[in-house]
């Protein structure tokens, strides 16, 4: 199936850049306190309202 090949290619490309991307953004929230506060508020609202998930959690095919 064409979709399976596309998914495999997408996963491989993400895996290729994952470590360098993590290095680039690792301390980003330490440098942006307003974004950290916004994300904390958002997470608290999701938790208290019982809603979620809020991230891409699509199952692997």
PDB file of N, CA, C, O and CB in Angstrom:
ATOM      1  N   UNK A   1       0.835  -1.177   0.000  1.00  0.00           N
ATOM      2  CA  UNK A   1       0.000   0.000   0.000  1.00  0.00           C
ATOM      3  C   UNK A   1       0.886   1.248   0.000  1.00  0.00           C
ATOM      4  O   UNK A   1       1.907   1.284   0.687  1.00  0.00           O
ATOM      5  CB  UNK A   1      -0.954  -0.007   1.216  1.00  0.00           C
ATOM      6  N   UNK A   2       0.510   2.243  -0.747  1.00  0.00           N
ATOM      7  CA  UNK A   2       1.289   3.472  -0.877  1.00  0.00           C
ATOM      8  C   UNK A   2       1.415   4.193   0.460  1.00  0.00           C
ATOM      9  O   UNK A   2       2.483   4.717   0.778  1.00  0.00           O
ATOM     10  CB  UNK A   2       0.651   4.398  -1.911  1.00  0.00           C
ATOM     11  N   UNK A   3       0.352   4.226   1.240  1.00  0.00           N
ATOM     12  CA  UNK A   3       0.354   4.913   2.536  1.00  0.00           C
ATOM     13  C   UNK A   3       1.433   4.365   3.452  1.00  0.00           C
ATOM     14  O   UNK A   3       2.112   5.133   4.133  1.00  0.00           O
ATOM     15  CB  UNK A   3      -1.009   4.785   3.209  1.00  0.00           C
ATOM     16  N   UNK A   4       1.600   3.059   3.481  1.00  0.00           N
ATOM     17  CA  UNK A   4       2.601   2.453   4.353  1.00  0.00           C
ATOM     18  C   UNK A   4       4.004   2.930   4.001  1.00  0.00           C
ATOM     19  O   UNK A   4       4.806   3.192   4.898  1.00  0.00           O
ATOM     20  CB  UNK A   4       2.530   0.932   4.265  1.00  0.00           C
ATOM     21  N   UNK A   5       4.313   3.048   2.722  1.00  0.00           N
ATOM     22  CA  UNK A   5       5.618   3.551   2.310  1.00  0.00           C
ATOM     23  C   UNK A   5       5.814   4.997   2.712  1.00  0.00           C
ATOM     24  O   UNK A   5       6.899   5.388   3.143  1.00  0.00           O
ATOM     25  CB  UNK A   5       5.789   3.407   0.816  1.00  0.00           C
ATOM     26  N   UNK A   6       4.768   5.790   2.571  1.00  0.00           N
ATOM     27  CA  UNK A   6       4.838   7.200   2.960  1.00  0.00           C
ATOM     28  C   UNK A   6       5.059   7.332   4.455  1.00  0.00           C
ATOM     29  O   UNK A   6       5.860   8.156   4.895  1.00  0.00           O
ATOM     30  CB  UNK A   6       3.560   7.941   2.550  1.00  0.00           C
ATOM     31  N   UNK A   7       4.351   6.522   5.245  1.00  0.00           N
ATOM     32  CA  UNK A   7       4.525   6.565   6.694  1.00  0.00           C
ATOM     33  C   UNK A   7       5.931   6.143   7.092  1.00  0.00           C
ATOM     34  O   UNK A   7       6.534   6.753   7.975  1.00  0.00           O
ATOM     35  CB  UNK A   7       3.498   5.672   7.379  1.00  0.00           C
ATOM     36  N   UNK A   8       6.446   5.127   6.463  1.00  0.00           N
ATOM     37  CA  UNK A   8       7.804   4.673   6.768  1.00  0.00           C
ATOM     38  C   UNK A   8       8.820   5.750   6.421  1.00  0.00           C
ATOM     39  O   UNK A   8       9.756   5.991   7.183  1.00  0.00           O
ATOM     40  CB  UNK A   8       8.126   3.377   6.006  1.00  0.00           C
ATOM     41  N   UNK A   9       8.644   6.394   5.281  1.00  0.00           N
ATOM     42  CA  UNK A   9       9.550   7.478   4.881  1.00  0.00           C
ATOM     43  C   UNK A   9       9.465   8.647   5.847  1.00  0.00           C
ATOM     44  O   UNK A   9      10.487   9.233   6.206  1.00  0.00           O
ATOM     45  CB  UNK A   9       9.226   7.952   3.460  1.00  0.00           C
ATOM     46  N   UNK A  10       8.256   8.989   6.272  1.00  0.00           N
ATOM     47  CA  UNK A  10       8.072  10.095   7.207  1.00  0.00           C
ATOM     48  C   UNK A  10       8.731   9.779   8.541  1.00  0.00           C
ATOM     49  O   UNK A  10       9.432  10.619   9.105  1.00  0.00           O
ATOM     50  CB  UNK A  10       6.578  10.392   7.408  1.00  0.00           C
ATOM     51  N   UNK A  11       8.510   8.578   9.044  1.00  0.00           N
ATOM     52  CA  UNK A  11       9.138   8.184  10.314  1.00  0.00           C
ATOM     53  C   UNK A  11      10.657   8.221  10.209  1.00  0.00           C
ATOM     54  O   UNK A  11      11.331   8.696  11.122  1.00  0.00           O
ATOM     55  CB  UNK A  11       8.677   6.777  10.731  1.00  0.00           C
ATOM     56  N   UNK A  12      11.191   7.729   9.115  1.00  0.00           N
ATOM     57  CA  UNK A  12      12.646   7.720   8.932  1.00  0.00           C
ATOM     58  C   UNK A  12      13.204   9.135   8.896  1.00  0.00           C
ATOM     59  O   UNK A  12      14.270   9.393   9.455  1.00  0.00           O
ATOM     60  CB  UNK A  12      13.018   6.979   7.645  1.00  0.00           C
ATOM     61  N   UNK A  13      12.496  10.060   8.241  1.00  0.00           N
ATOM     62  CA  UNK A  13      12.992  11.436   8.176  1.00  0.00           C
ATOM     63  C   UNK A  13      12.933  12.099   9.544  1.00  0.00           C
ATOM     64  O   UNK A  13      13.844  12.845   9.904  1.00  0.00           O
ATOM     65  CB  UNK A  13      12.183  12.253   7.160  1.00  0.00           C
ATOM     66  N   UNK A  14      11.883  11.842  10.313  1.00  0.00           N
ATOM     67  CA  UNK A  14      11.812  12.384  11.675  1.00  0.00           C
ATOM     68  C   UNK A  14      12.922  11.804  12.535  1.00  0.00           C
ATOM     69  O   UNK A  14      13.574  12.534  13.282  1.00  0.00           O
ATOM     70  CB  UNK A  14      10.439  12.087  12.310  1.00  0.00           C
ATOM     71  N   UNK A  15      13.143  10.502  12.437  1.00  0.00           N
ATOM     72  CA  UNK A  15      14.205   9.870  13.214  1.00  0.00           C
ATOM     73  C   UNK A  15      15.572  10.450  12.884  1.00  0.00           C
ATOM     74  O   UNK A  15      16.436  10.551  13.754  1.00  0.00           O
ATOM     75  CB  UNK A  15      14.210   8.373  12.971  1.00  0.00           C
ATOM     76  N   UNK A  16      15.768  10.832  11.619  1.00  0.00           N
ATOM     77  CA  UNK A  16      17.047  11.377  11.183  1.00  0.00           C
ATOM     78  C   UNK A  16      17.377  12.688  11.878  1.00  0.00           C
ATOM     79  O   UNK A  16      18.533  12.935  12.219  1.00  0.00           O
ATOM     80  CB  UNK A  16      17.042  11.579   9.687  1.00  0.00           C
ATOM     81  N   UNK A  17      16.379  13.526  12.088  1.00  0.00           N
ATOM     82  CA  UNK A  17      16.632  14.859  12.650  1.00  0.00           C
ATOM     83  C   UNK A  17      16.263  14.977  14.124  1.00  0.00           C
ATOM     84  O   UNK A  17      16.456  16.041  14.713  1.00  0.00           O
ATOM     85  CB  UNK A  17      15.869  15.891  11.867  1.00  0.00           C
ATOM     86  N   UNK A  18      15.739  13.921  14.735  1.00  0.00           N
ATOM     87  CA  UNK A  18      15.221  14.007  16.101  1.00  0.00           C
ATOM     88  C   UNK A  18      16.263  14.485  17.109  1.00  0.00           C
ATOM     89  O   UNK A  18      15.976  15.376  17.909  1.00  0.00           O
ATOM     90  CB  UNK A  18      14.695  12.663  16.527  1.00  0.00           C
ATOM     91  N   UNK A  19      17.445  13.922  17.087  1.00  0.00           N
ATOM     92  CA  UNK A  19      18.458  14.283  18.082  1.00  0.00           C
ATOM     93  C   UNK A  19      18.910  15.736  17.929  1.00  0.00           C
ATOM     94  O   UNK A  19      19.032  16.451  18.924  1.00  0.00           O
ATOM     95  CB  UNK A  19      19.663  13.351  17.966  1.00  0.00           C
ATOM     96  N   UNK A  20      19.157  16.176  16.699  1.00  0.00           N
ATOM     97  CA  UNK A  20      19.601  17.555  16.508  1.00  0.00           C
ATOM     98  C   UNK A  20      18.482  18.542  16.841  1.00  0.00           C
ATOM     99  O   UNK A  20      18.748  19.616  17.380  1.00  0.00           O
ATOM    100  CB  UNK A  20      20.081  17.766  15.066  1.00  0.00           C
ATOM    101  N   UNK A  21      17.244  18.191  16.529  1.00  0.00           N
ATOM    102  CA  UNK A  21      16.112  19.050  16.883  1.00  0.00           C
ATOM    103  C   UNK A  21      15.979  19.157  18.400  1.00  0.00           C
ATOM    104  O   UNK A  21      15.760  20.247  18.929  1.00  0.00           O
ATOM    105  CB  UNK A  21      14.804  18.507  16.268  1.00  0.00           C
ATOM    106  N   UNK A  22      16.108  18.037  19.098  1.00  0.00           N
ATOM    107  CA  UNK A  22      16.033  18.057  20.559  1.00  0.00           C
ATOM    108  C   UNK A  22      17.125  18.943  21.140  1.00  0.00           C
ATOM    109  O   UNK A  22      16.878  19.684  22.092  1.00  0.00           O
ATOM    110  CB  UNK A  22      16.148  16.634  21.127  1.00  0.00           C
ATOM    111  N   UNK A  23      18.325  18.878  20.583  1.00  0.00           N
ATOM    112  CA  UNK A  23      19.418  19.738  21.049  1.00  0.00           C
ATOM    113  C   UNK A  23      19.095  21.218  20.849  1.00  0.00           C
ATOM    114  O   UNK A  23      19.431  22.048  21.693  1.00  0.00           O
ATOM    115  CB  UNK A  23      20.716  19.386  20.316  1.00  0.00           C
ATOM    116  N   UNK A  24      18.448  21.546  19.741  1.00  0.00           N
ATOM    117  CA  UNK A  24      18.126  22.944  19.431  1.00  0.00           C
ATOM    118  C   UNK A  24      17.045  23.509  20.339  1.00  0.00           C
ATOM    119  O   UNK A  24      17.078  24.697  20.661  1.00  0.00           O
ATOM    120  CB  UNK A  24      17.687  23.067  17.990  1.00  0.00           C
ATOM    121  N   UNK A  25      16.102  22.699  20.753  1.00  0.00           N
ATOM    122  CA  UNK A  25      14.963  23.222  21.514  1.00  0.00           C
ATOM    123  C   UNK A  25      14.977  22.833  22.989  1.00  0.00           C
ATOM    124  O   UNK A  25      14.069  23.200  23.735  1.00  0.00           O
ATOM    125  CB  UNK A  25      13.686  22.743  20.895  1.00  0.00           C
ATOM    126  N   UNK A  26      15.984  22.107  23.408  1.00  0.00           N
ATOM    127  CA  UNK A  26      16.045  21.589  24.778  1.00  0.00           C
ATOM    128  C   UNK A  26      15.833  22.669  25.835  1.00  0.00           C
ATOM    129  O   UNK A  26      15.067  22.453  26.775  1.00  0.00           O
ATOM    130  CB  UNK A  26      17.374  20.918  25.010  1.00  0.00           C
ATOM    131  N   UNK A  27      16.473  23.797  25.714  1.00  0.00           N
ATOM    132  CA  UNK A  27      16.398  24.852  26.724  1.00  0.00           C
ATOM    133  C   UNK A  27      15.498  26.011  26.302  1.00  0.00           C
ATOM    134  O   UNK A  27      15.532  27.075  26.920  1.00  0.00           O
ATOM    135  CB  UNK A  27      17.782  25.373  27.024  1.00  0.00           C
ATOM    136  N   UNK A  28      14.709  25.819  25.274  1.00  0.00           N
ATOM    137  CA  UNK A  28      13.906  26.902  24.724  1.00  0.00           C
ATOM    138  C   UNK A  28      12.938  27.492  25.749  1.00  0.00           C
ATOM    139  O   UNK A  28      12.803  28.713  25.834  1.00  0.00           O
ATOM    140  CB  UNK A  28      13.135  26.407  23.523  1.00  0.00           C
ATOM    141  N   UNK A  29      12.270  26.651  26.523  1.00  0.00           N
ATOM    142  CA  UNK A  29      11.310  27.182  27.494  1.00  0.00           C
ATOM    143  C   UNK A  29      11.999  27.925  28.638  1.00  0.00           C
ATOM    144  O   UNK A  29      11.385  28.789  29.264  1.00  0.00           O
ATOM    145  CB  UNK A  29      10.459  26.053  28.057  1.00  0.00           C
ATOM    146  N   UNK A  30      13.252  27.608  28.917  1.00  0.00           N
ATOM    147  CA  UNK A  30      14.001  28.368  29.918  1.00  0.00           C
ATOM    148  C   UNK A  30      14.249  29.798  29.440  1.00  0.00           C
ATOM    149  O   UNK A  30      14.385  30.718  30.246  1.00  0.00           O
ATOM    150  CB  UNK A  30      15.339  27.673  30.231  1.00  0.00           C
ATOM    151  N   UNK A  31      14.305  29.972  28.125  1.00  0.00           N
ATOM    152  CA  UNK A  31      14.577  31.284  27.534  1.00  0.00           C
ATOM    153  C   UNK A  31      13.296  32.062  27.239  1.00  0.00           C
ATOM    154  O   UNK A  31      13.358  33.247  26.910  1.00  0.00           O
ATOM    155  CB  UNK A  31      15.383  31.120  26.256  1.00  0.00           C
ATOM    156  N   UNK A  32      12.141  31.413  27.351  1.00  0.00           N
ATOM    157  CA  UNK A  32      10.865  32.055  27.030  1.00  0.00           C
ATOM    158  C   UNK A  32       9.865  31.814  28.155  1.00  0.00           C
ATOM    159  O   UNK A  32       8.984  30.965  28.023  1.00  0.00           O
ATOM    160  CB  UNK A  32      10.305  31.527  25.685  1.00  0.00           C
ATOM    161  N   UNK A  33       9.988  32.546  29.254  1.00  0.00           N
ATOM    162  CA  UNK A  33       9.127  32.294  30.414  1.00  0.00           C
ATOM    163  C   UNK A  33       7.638  32.498  30.135  1.00  0.00           C
ATOM    164  O   UNK A  33       6.806  31.841  30.761  1.00  0.00           O
ATOM    165  CB  UNK A  33       9.541  33.187  31.543  1.00  0.00           C
ATOM    166  N   UNK A  34       7.288  33.384  29.220  1.00  0.00           N
ATOM    167  CA  UNK A  34       5.869  33.582  28.920  1.00  0.00           C
ATOM    168  C   UNK A  34       5.281  32.354  28.231  1.00  0.00           C
ATOM    169  O   UNK A  34       4.147  31.965  28.507  1.00  0.00           O
ATOM    170  CB  UNK A  34       5.674  34.826  28.040  1.00  0.00           C
ATOM    171  N   UNK A  35       6.045  31.753  27.346  1.00  0.00           N
ATOM    172  CA  UNK A  35       5.570  30.535  26.695  1.00  0.00           C
ATOM    173  C   UNK A  35       5.459  29.396  27.694  1.00  0.00           C
ATOM    174  O   UNK A  35       4.520  28.602  27.636  1.00  0.00           O
ATOM    175  CB  UNK A  35       6.503  30.139  25.549  1.00  0.00           C
ATOM    176  N   UNK A  36       6.414  29.315  28.610  1.00  0.00           N
ATOM    177  CA  UNK A  36       6.354  28.274  29.645  1.00  0.00           C
ATOM    178  C   UNK A  36       5.093  28.456  30.491  1.00  0.00           C
ATOM    179  O   UNK A  36       4.411  27.480  30.802  1.00  0.00           O
ATOM    180  CB  UNK A  36       7.624  28.316  30.546  1.00  0.00           C
ATOM    181  N   UNK A  37       4.781  29.690  30.861  1.00  0.00           N
ATOM    182  CA  UNK A  37       3.587  29.962  31.665  1.00  0.00           C
ATOM    183  C   UNK A  37       2.318  29.635  30.877  1.00  0.00           C
ATOM    184  O   UNK A  37       1.378  29.061  31.425  1.00  0.00           O
ATOM    185  CB  UNK A  37       3.566  31.435  32.118  1.00  0.00           C
ATOM    186  N   UNK A  38       2.290  29.992  29.616  1.00  0.00           N
ATOM    187  CA  UNK A  38       1.136  29.683  28.772  1.00  0.00           C
ATOM    188  C   UNK A  38       0.918  28.181  28.668  1.00  0.00           C
ATOM    189  O   UNK A  38      -0.209  27.706  28.802  1.00  0.00           O
ATOM    190  CB  UNK A  38       1.317  30.282  27.377  1.00  0.00           C
ATOM    191  N   UNK A  39       2.000  27.425  28.429  1.00  0.00           N
ATOM    192  CA  UNK A  39       1.878  25.976  28.312  1.00  0.00           C
ATOM    193  C   UNK A  39       1.448  25.343  29.635  1.00  0.00           C
ATOM    194  O   UNK A  39       0.681  24.381  29.640  1.00  0.00           O
ATOM    195  CB  UNK A  39       3.200  25.371  27.848  1.00  0.00           C
ATOM    196  N   UNK A  40       1.935  25.873  30.748  1.00  0.00           N
ATOM    197  CA  UNK A  40       1.521  25.362  32.056  1.00  0.00           C
ATOM    198  C   UNK A  40       0.031  25.609  32.278  1.00  0.00           C
ATOM    199  O   UNK A  40      -0.678  24.731  32.771  1.00  0.00           O
ATOM    200  CB  UNK A  40       2.347  26.021  33.182  1.00  0.00           C
ATOM    201  N   UNK A  41      -0.441  26.788  31.921  1.00  0.00           N
ATOM    202  CA  UNK A  41      -1.861  27.107  32.052  1.00  0.00           C
ATOM    203  C   UNK A  41      -2.698  26.193  31.158  1.00  0.00           C
ATOM    204  O   UNK A  41      -3.718  25.657  31.591  1.00  0.00           O
ATOM    205  CB  UNK A  41      -2.119  28.586  31.697  1.00  0.00           C
ATOM    206  N   UNK A  42      -2.270  26.022  29.932  1.00  0.00           N
ATOM    207  CA  UNK A  42      -2.976  25.150  28.992  1.00  0.00           C
ATOM    208  C   UNK A  42      -3.049  23.725  29.537  1.00  0.00           C
ATOM    209  O   UNK A  42      -4.112  23.105  29.515  1.00  0.00           O
ATOM    210  CB  UNK A  42      -2.279  25.161  27.615  1.00  0.00           C
ATOM    211  N   UNK A  43      -1.926  23.207  30.024  1.00  0.00           N
ATOM    212  CA  UNK A  43      -1.896  21.843  30.560  1.00  0.00           C
ATOM    213  C   UNK A  43      -2.823  21.728  31.767  1.00  0.00           C
ATOM    214  O   UNK A  43      -3.518  20.723  31.919  1.00  0.00           O
ATOM    215  CB  UNK A  43      -0.455  21.443  30.952  1.00  0.00           C
ATOM    216  N   UNK A  44      -2.840  22.741  32.618  1.00  0.00           N
ATOM    217  CA  UNK A  44      -3.717  22.724  33.784  1.00  0.00           C
ATOM    218  C   UNK A  44      -5.188  22.734  33.368  1.00  0.00           C
ATOM    219  O   UNK A  44      -6.003  22.022  33.954  1.00  0.00           O
ATOM    220  CB  UNK A  44      -3.416  23.920  34.692  1.00  0.00           C
ATOM    221  N   UNK A  45      -5.526  23.532  32.369  1.00  0.00           N
ATOM    222  CA  UNK A  45      -6.904  23.577  31.891  1.00  0.00           C
ATOM    223  C   UNK A  45      -7.335  22.238  31.304  1.00  0.00           C
ATOM    224  O   UNK A  45      -8.451  21.783  31.553  1.00  0.00           O
ATOM    225  CB  UNK A  45      -7.066  24.678  30.849  1.00  0.00           C
ATOM    226  N   UNK A  46      -6.471  21.613  30.540  1.00  0.00           N
ATOM    227  CA  UNK A  46      -6.785  20.307  29.970  1.00  0.00           C
ATOM    228  C   UNK A  46      -6.983  19.289  31.089  1.00  0.00           C
ATOM    229  O   UNK A  46      -7.916  18.486  31.054  1.00  0.00           O
ATOM    230  CB  UNK A  46      -5.666  19.846  29.006  1.00  0.00           C
ATOM    231  N   UNK A  47      -6.109  19.331  32.063  1.00  0.00           N
ATOM    232  CA  UNK A  47      -6.181  18.378  33.170  1.00  0.00           C
ATOM    233  C   UNK A  47      -7.459  18.575  33.988  1.00  0.00           C
ATOM    234  O   UNK A  47      -8.136  17.602  34.321  1.00  0.00           O
ATOM    235  CB  UNK A  47      -4.950  18.520  34.073  1.00  0.00           C
ATOM    236  N   UNK A  48      -7.788  19.817  34.312  1.00  0.00           N
ATOM    237  CA  UNK A  48      -8.936  20.067  35.176  1.00  0.00           C
ATOM    238  C   UNK A  48     -10.270  19.873  34.466  1.00  0.00           C
ATOM    239  O   UNK A  48     -11.274  19.585  35.116  1.00  0.00           O
ATOM    240  CB  UNK A  48      -8.862  21.460  35.726  1.00  0.00           C
ATOM    241  N   UNK A  49     -10.299  20.023  33.157  1.00  0.00           N
ATOM    242  CA  UNK A  49     -11.549  19.827  32.424  1.00  0.00           C
ATOM    243  C   UNK A  49     -11.720  18.384  31.965  1.00  0.00           C
ATOM    244  O   UNK A  49     -12.781  18.018  31.458  1.00  0.00           O
ATOM    245  CB  UNK A  49     -11.603  20.756  31.224  1.00  0.00           C
ATOM    246  N   UNK A  50     -10.691  17.565  32.138  1.00  0.00           N
ATOM    247  CA  UNK A  50     -10.777  16.172  31.737  1.00  0.00           C
ATOM    248  C   UNK A  50     -10.735  15.953  30.248  1.00  0.00           C
ATOM    249  O   UNK A  50     -11.165  14.908  29.760  1.00  0.00           O
ATOM    250  CB  UNK A  50     -12.005  15.584  32.269  1.00  0.00           C
ATOM    251  N   UNK A  51     -10.231  16.912  29.528  1.00  0.00           N
ATOM    252  CA  UNK A  51     -10.167  16.787  28.072  1.00  0.00           C
ATOM    253  C   UNK A  51      -8.800  16.286  27.649  1.00  0.00           C
ATOM    254  O   UNK A  51      -7.840  16.325  28.418  1.00  0.00           O
ATOM    255  CB  UNK A  51     -10.474  18.131  27.394  1.00  0.00           C
ATOM    256  N   UNK A  52      -8.730  15.822  26.431  1.00  0.00           N
ATOM    257  CA  UNK A  52      -7.464  15.354  25.887  1.00  0.00           C
ATOM    258  C   UNK A  52      -7.714  14.199  24.966  1.00  0.00           C
ATOM    259  O   UNK A  52      -8.876  13.816  24.827  1.00  0.00           O
ATOM    260  CB  UNK A  52      -6.494  14.955  26.996  1.00  0.00           C
ATOM    261  N   UNK A  53      -6.770  13.625  24.342  1.00  0.00           N
ATOM    262  CA  UNK A  53      -5.388  14.078  24.306  1.00  0.00           C
ATOM    263  C   UNK A  53      -5.230  15.340  23.475  1.00  0.00           C
ATOM    264  O   UNK A  53      -6.089  15.671  22.657  1.00  0.00           O
ATOM    265  CB  UNK A  53      -4.496  12.986  23.760  1.00  0.00           C
ATOM    266  N   UNK A  54      -4.138  16.031  23.690  1.00  0.00           N
ATOM    267  CA  UNK A  54      -3.916  17.295  23.001  1.00  0.00           C
ATOM    268  C   UNK A  54      -2.761  17.244  22.030  1.00  0.00           C
ATOM    269  O   UNK A  54      -2.478  18.236  21.358  1.00  0.00           O
ATOM    270  CB  UNK A  54      -3.679  18.378  23.993  1.00  0.00           C
ATOM    271  N   UNK A  55      -2.091  16.118  21.939  1.00  0.00           N
ATOM    272  CA  UNK A  55      -0.974  15.971  21.003  1.00  0.00           C
ATOM    273  C   UNK A  55      -1.327  14.917  19.969  1.00  0.00           C
ATOM    274  O   UNK A  55      -2.284  14.159  20.133  1.00  0.00           O
ATOM    275  CB  UNK A  55       0.338  15.591  21.747  1.00  0.00           C
ATOM    276  N   UNK A  56      -0.558  14.882  18.926  1.00  0.00           N
ATOM    277  CA  UNK A  56      -0.759  13.878  17.896  1.00  0.00           C
ATOM    278  C   UNK A  56      -0.397  12.518  18.473  1.00  0.00           C
ATOM    279  O   UNK A  56       0.773  12.230  18.727  1.00  0.00           O
ATOM    280  CB  UNK A  56       0.085  14.192  16.627  1.00  0.00           C
ATOM    281  N   UNK A  57      -1.387  11.708  18.672  1.00  0.00           N
ATOM    282  CA  UNK A  57      -1.161  10.378  19.223  1.00  0.00           C
ATOM    283  C   UNK A  57      -1.688   9.314  18.274  1.00  0.00           C
ATOM    284  O   UNK A  57      -2.247   8.305  18.703  1.00  0.00           O
ATOM    285  CB  UNK A  57      -1.824  10.241  20.599  1.00  0.00           C
ATOM    286  N   UNK A  58      -1.507   9.549  16.993  1.00  0.00           N
ATOM    287  CA  UNK A  58      -2.002   8.573  16.028  1.00  0.00           C
ATOM    288  C   UNK A  58      -1.242   7.261  16.191  1.00  0.00           C
ATOM    289  O   UNK A  58      -0.028   7.260  16.392  1.00  0.00           O
ATOM    290  CB  UNK A  58      -1.864   9.109  14.581  1.00  0.00           C
ATOM    291  N   UNK A  59      -1.951   6.164  16.106  1.00  0.00           N
ATOM    292  CA  UNK A  59      -1.295   4.858  16.280  1.00  0.00           C
ATOM    293  C   UNK A  59      -0.386   4.545  15.102  1.00  0.00           C
ATOM    294  O   UNK A  59      -0.637   4.963  13.972  1.00  0.00           O
ATOM    295  CB  UNK A  59      -2.344   3.743  16.443  1.00  0.00           C
ATOM    296  N   UNK A  60       0.662   3.810  15.385  1.00  0.00           N
ATOM    297  CA  UNK A  60       1.537   3.344  14.304  1.00  0.00           C
ATOM    298  C   UNK A  60       0.825   2.253  13.544  1.00  0.00           C
ATOM    299  O   UNK A  60       0.223   1.356  14.134  1.00  0.00           O
ATOM    300  CB  UNK A  60       2.899   2.833  14.849  1.00  0.00           C
ATOM    301  N   UNK A  61       0.898   2.334  12.238  1.00  0.00           N
ATOM    302  CA  UNK A  61       0.263   1.323  11.395  1.00  0.00           C
ATOM    303  C   UNK A  61       1.244   0.223  11.046  1.00  0.00           C
ATOM    304  O   UNK A  61       0.888  -0.720  10.339  1.00  0.00           O
ATOM    305  CB  UNK A  61      -0.293   1.954  10.120  1.00  0.00           C
TER     306      UNK A  61
END
